[in-house]
């Protein structure tokens, strides 16, 4: 068996793992990273990037279909649009390939050694990697676990055949005529909306009373309105039960106990993700757990000295940018820097139509935390840029303390509002007050003006509404 030693071993080359390895390499730490698939993890390979590529392609196709139907208010006319989903998927895979190759180059540039294979702990400082050429033993002074998460599988709808996870949905080469989406969370709605725009007849099955149950209800209403406009059937308070014996019908149960049949070519199950804690020897090192997750402290240290954990395997929110921030922090801790997790807000973005972004506290969360609050909300229907983009649905909302006007949270729903998330996060991290946002010149005409107007509204000084 081959053997190697290093100061830092990173298990998993997803967003958290590869960022940790690159930063560690930049800091001169002898680093090895182990990954069984391509670098980039779920995010780059089968998650964030490919799903956004498909969403963009679907949106472009949907616009052209509308033009061909004579429904375009801009006066653009054309005929006979068609989509070759195989070519679309090839384009999407090309983006993924460029990014994963780029990650590999960045790690190499930082001096990180990469081992391709499946790692398994022998003890807290030793890992055996199953590679194509045999086993390799790696001894490390410190280890970072960044194994990520996997889709949750329903026992009565196992993946395979017509039933697929988001991974298989992003690799389809033909557009299903009928698509049943089990789960009305952000993954199900993002992909369900995309396939509806590509021409599928989509039915969303959600057990909760409304879609996006983990999001503020005010933010989800424009999304529900758009789903209706796209002809997507949404069955709330409804549970998927099983495929019928015919094989192309999903049996669902409504809240009153009645059963319905949803005809479909494919069933997309998106009922959540779970931490990947199996298959790499967690039982050999017996780390403390927090429910299904690995318990960590404010420095991402686990219950075993010299073993860190970052990303989805450590809990919610399971977001790539949280994992990246943790990875960078851990690399600097290993290098001897004084760091700890002190983030005030982690932006959350839902790439539905329209998009939703939430940073910091919602009004309900702020009230629950105690104290009085001020709210300012500005609708895109009064924003000039939104009008020119034919995207007047939605708003920006600012939540602040009533006594000193410290901004506690900013939320928005509307076309392209994901791009506002950086400004929202910066305001909260910098400890901005309503007066800071209101007093900052915002370029005209932009969607960002709605943030300034929302702050002005909270101060009782609204100008454009």
Secondary structure, 3 states (H helix, E strand, C coil): CEEEEEEEEEECCCHHHHHHHHHHHHCCCCEEEEECCCCCHHHHHHCHHHHHHHHHHHHHHHHHHHHHCCCCCCCCCCCCCCCCHHHHHHHHHHHHHHHHHHHHHHHHHCCCEEEECEEEEEECCEEEEEECCEEEEEEEEEEEECCCEEECCECCECCECCEECHHHHCCCCCCCCEEEEECCCHHHHHHHHHHHHHCCEEEEECCCCCCCCCCCHHHHHHHHHHHHHCCCEEECCEEEEEECCCCCEEEEEECCCCEEEEECCEEEECCCEEECCCCCCHHHHCCCEECCEECCCCCCECCCCCEEECHHHHCCCCCHHHHHHHHHHHHHHHCCCCCCCCCCCCCEEECCCCEEEEEECCHHHHHHCCCCEEEEEEEHHHCHHHHHCCCCCCEEEEEEECCCCEEEEEEEEECCHHHHHHHHHHHHHCCCEHHHHHCCCCCCCCCCHHHHHHHHHHCCCCCCC
